[in-house]
């Protein structure tokens, strides 16, 4: 009886841990794509790319301009700016 408990524990514990790890990995990988419909906002997040453990590169559109930003935990810096080109 007690042996069956340990067999289930040895099978289910890694399974649940793996599912939790996989869910966190998917959430982190696809988080920038979950922005949703931004409609007619004046500021739009076009793309975000993780860079290392704490930083991201982000492209935002504001007043017809695309702005490349470096985003870390304590700082946001503008790296480059260009005209937004609409692709139909």
C-alpha positions as CSV (number, residue, x, y, z in Angstrom):
1,X,0.0,0.0,0.0
2,X,2.7,2.4,1.0
3,X,4.8,1.4,-2.0
4,X,2.0,2.4,-4.4
5,X,1.9,5.9,-2.8
6,X,5.7,6.4,-3.5
7,X,5.3,5.1,-7.0
8,X,2.6,7.7,-7.8
9,X,4.7,10.4,-6.1
10,X,7.7,9.6,-8.1
11,X,5.7,9.7,-11.3
12,X,3.4,12.7,-10.7
13,X,5.9,15.1,-9.0
14,X,8.2,15.4,-12.0
15,X,5.1,15.5,-14.3
16,X,3.6,18.5,-12.4
17,X,7.0,20.2,-12.1
18,X,7.5,19.8,-15.9
19,X,4.1,21.2,-16.7
20,X,4.7,24.2,-14.4
21,X,8.1,24.8,-16.1
22,X,6.6,24.5,-19.6
23,X,3.8,26.9,-18.7
24,X,6.2,29.5,-17.4
25,X,8.4,29.1,-20.5
26,X,5.5,29.5,-22.9
27,X,4.2,32.5,-21.0
28,X,7.7,34.2,-21.2
29,X,8.2,33.3,-24.8
30,X,4.8,34.6,-26.1
31,X,4.2,37.4,-23.6
32,X,5.0,40.2,-26.2
33,X,2.5,38.7,-28.6
34,X,-0.3,38.9,-26.1
35,X,-0.8,42.6,-26.3
36,X,-4.1,42.2,-28.0
37,X,-5.9,44.7,-30.2
38,X,-4.6,48.2,-29.7
39,X,-7.2,49.9,-31.8
40,X,-6.8,53.7,-32.3
41,X,-4.3,54.3,-29.5
42,X,-1.7,57.0,-30.1
43,X,1.0,54.7,-28.6
44,X,1.4,51.1,-29.9
45,X,3.8,48.4,-29.0
46,X,4.8,46.8,-32.3
47,X,7.3,44.3,-31.1
48,X,9.4,43.3,-28.1
49,X,12.4,41.0,-28.0
50,X,13.9,39.7,-24.8
51,X,17.7,40.4,-24.4
52,X,19.2,38.6,-21.5
53,X,17.7,38.0,-18.2
54,X,16.4,41.5,-17.4
55,X,16.4,43.5,-20.6
56,X,14.2,43.9,-23.7
57,X,14.3,45.7,-27.0
58,X,11.0,47.2,-27.9
59,X,9.7,49.0,-31.0
60,X,6.8,51.4,-30.3
61,X,4.9,53.6,-32.7
62,X,4.1,57.1,-31.6
63,X,2.7,60.0,-33.8
64,X,3.8,58.3,-37.0
65,X,7.3,57.5,-35.8
66,X,8.8,54.1,-34.9
67,X,11.0,54.3,-31.8
68,X,13.5,51.6,-30.8
69,X,13.7,51.4,-27.0
70,X,16.1,49.6,-24.6
71,X,14.1,48.5,-21.5
72,X,15.6,47.2,-18.3
73,X,14.3,47.0,-14.8
74,X,15.3,50.5,-13.8
75,X,15.8,52.3,-17.1
76,X,14.2,53.0,-20.5
77,X,16.4,54.5,-23.2
78,X,15.7,55.6,-26.8
79,X,18.1,53.9,-29.2
80,X,16.8,55.0,-32.6
81,X,13.9,56.6,-34.3
82,X,12.5,56.4,-37.8
83,X,9.4,57.0,-39.9
84,X,6.6,54.4,-39.6
85,X,5.9,52.7,-42.9
86,X,2.4,51.2,-43.3
87,X,2.4,47.9,-45.1
88,X,-0.9,46.9,-46.7
